[in-house]
Amino acid sequence: MRTAAYIDEKNAAAKTAEWLAMARASVAPRPHLVLDPAKAALLVVDMLVYFAAPEGRCFLPAAAPAARRIRAILAAWRAIGGLVVFTRHCHEGEGDLGMLGRFFSDHIRVGEADAEIIGPVAPAPGEPVLRKTTYDAFLGTPLDSILLDRGVSQVVVTGVLTHMCVETTARAAFCRGFEVYVPVDATASSSEERHLGSLLAMADAVAIATSAEEVIARCASRTS
């Protein structure tokens, strides 16, 4: 996979504002849909060494600034006792590769270093970590049951890749009846074209575009 460094700390604020403005300008306002962290779960999708560390085989340069925003959201989310669920995309063998095995030549394997979640956004004790084998974090995992058991009706989806696992999971959540919120600066892809295209598609069809700063502010409003 070819990757591009389309965002860094120098242009992150400007890029976030640009993407958010574009996503919101492309759709009708939905003022009745408002993030309430008390009703929501934070999903951290596939922030693995493979994608999000420089030594990873498919390192995404854009994952570094996204990881910083995810870390900030995690701190705010944990401070209010919110539910956090992590996913790890990795395979045990040929039997669980599915279509991905035919589509791609390289696969993340259980037990290898690339399959681990990076330290800056590592799960805290007791936070669920679900292994998945395809783009959809609901398919073949107990994610739906975990959310419903906690009375969750909203999800905030962060992680990588925006146009693959993030978008597929957002669409799956929407189809299951969850309100979906996607921070444009807490997800990352292999190019700005793919990232922005996915954000615009989600904003049009299944998700409310937001930012890490806005999510953190919503958490702060729960404690003020």
C-alpha positions, 0 to 999 in steps of 0.5 A: 500500500502506498502511503502519503504524509498528508497531515502533521502537527504543523498543519493539523489544525488547518486540515481539521478545520478544512475537512470538518467544514467540507463534511458539514457543507456537503450535507443538511444539518442534523441538529437533533443528533448530538453526541452524549458521552453518557450514551456512547462508546468510544471505538478505537479501531486497529491502532496497531504497530502495523499501521501506526508505528514507524517500524510497522510494515504498512506505516501510515504517516497520518496515523501519528497525529491521529494517535495524539488526538485519540490519546486525548479523547481517551483521557477525557473519555476515561475521566467520565467512566465511558466505555472504550472498546478496541479492535485488533485486526489479525489472523490466525491462519489461512482459515480466517483470511476470507476474501482479504486473503485473496485481495491482499498479499500481506496479512497481520498475524496473531502473535507478531509485533505488528499485531499489537496496539501501539503504546500511546493508545494502549487499552487500560485494564478491563477495556475490551479488546476484540480481535477481528478478521475483516473490515467490519468490527461487528462481524464475528465479534461480540461488539454488538452485545457489549454495546447493548449490554451497556445501554449504548445508543451512540458510537464514536469511531476512531482509528485506521484506515478511514476508508476501510475499517473505520468506514465499514464499522461506521456503516455497520453501526448505523445499520444496527441502529447506533448514532455514529460520530467520526472525529475527522482528525482522529482517523487516518488513511493512506492518502488525503484523497482516500481519507477525505473521500471517506469522511464525505461519504460517511457524513452524507450517509451514516455519520456526524463529522466531528473533531477530537476537540469537540468530543473532548468538550462534550466529555467536559460538559458532563463534569461541569 
